[in-house]
Amino acid sequence: MSERRIRGTRKKKDPNAPKRSLSAYMFFANEQRDVVRAENPGIAFGQIGKLLGEKWKALDAAGKVPYEAKAEEDKKRYELEKLEYQKTLA
């Protein structure tokens, strides 16, 4: 007989906690998702992600710069919000 593992309960995430920052790829994907859907009507959900990944890989360094800048800004926003949030907990 195999032993049963007892799963611990995970702490609930605080709804007031700041949202994590998005990566450069996520900014790209959010912007391009509707374009991919329009180019490929009736495409499956999983296929959208594959096409977005291929487009991201095909994008040259210069094409990624605007998305990387957005990601850097969002990272700074998250760090500031996290500091403010941690002050409220203390």
C-alpha positions in Angstrom: 0.0 0.0 0.0 1.2 3.5 -0.7 1.3 6.2 1.8 -1.1 9.0 1.5 0.4 12.5 1.6 -1.5 15.0 3.5 -1.5 18.3 1.7 -1.1 21.4 3.7 -3.4 24.3 3.1 -1.9 27.2 1.4 -2.2 30.7 2.9 -4.7 32.9 1.1 -3.1 35.7 -0.9 -3.9 39.1 0.5 -6.1 40.9 -2.0 -4.5 44.2 -1.1 -1.0 42.9 -2.0 0.4 44.5 -5.1 0.2 42.7 -8.5 3.5 41.2 -9.7 5.2 43.0 -12.6 4.8 41.7 -16.2 7.6 40.5 -18.3 8.5 41.9 -21.7 7.0 38.9 -23.4 3.7 39.4 -21.6 3.5 43.0 -22.7 4.2 41.7 -26.3 1.6 38.9 -26.0 -1.1 41.2 -24.6 -0.5 43.6 -27.5 -0.3 40.9 -30.2 -3.0 38.4 -29.0 -5.9 40.1 -30.9 -3.7 40.4 -34.1 -3.0 36.7 -34.0 -6.7 35.9 -33.4 -7.7 38.1 -36.4 -5.1 36.5 -38.7 -6.2 33.0 -37.6 -10.0 32.8 -37.0 -11.1 29.7 -35.2 -7.7 29.0 -33.8 -7.5 26.9 -30.6 -6.4 28.6 -27.3 -3.2 26.7 -27.0 -2.2 27.5 -30.6 -2.4 31.2 -29.9 0.3 30.9 -27.3 2.5 28.9 -29.7 2.1 31.5 -32.4 2.9 34.3 -30.0 6.0 32.5 -28.8 7.2 32.0 -32.4 6.6 35.7 -33.1 8.5 36.7 -30.0 11.4 34.5 -30.9 11.5 35.9 -34.4 11.5 39.5 -33.2 15.0 41.1 -33.3 16.6 42.9 -30.3 15.5 46.3 -31.6 11.9 45.1 -31.8 12.0 43.9 -28.2 13.3 47.2 -26.8 9.8 48.9 -26.3 8.5 45.8 -24.5 11.6 45.5 -22.3 11.2 49.2 -21.4 7.6 48.7 -20.4 8.7 45.6 -18.3 11.4 47.7 -16.6 8.8 50.4 -15.7 6.4 47.9 -14.4 9.1 46.3 -12.3 9.9 49.6 -10.7 6.1 50.2 -10.1 5.9 46.8 -8.4 9.0 47.4 -6.2 7.6 50.7 -5.0 4.1 49.3 -4.4 5.7 46.3 -2.5 7.7 48.6 -0.3 4.5 50.6 0.5 2.6 47.4 1.2 5.3 46.1 3.5 5.2 49.3 5.5 1.5 48.9 6.1 2.1 45.4 7.4 4.7 46.5 9.9 
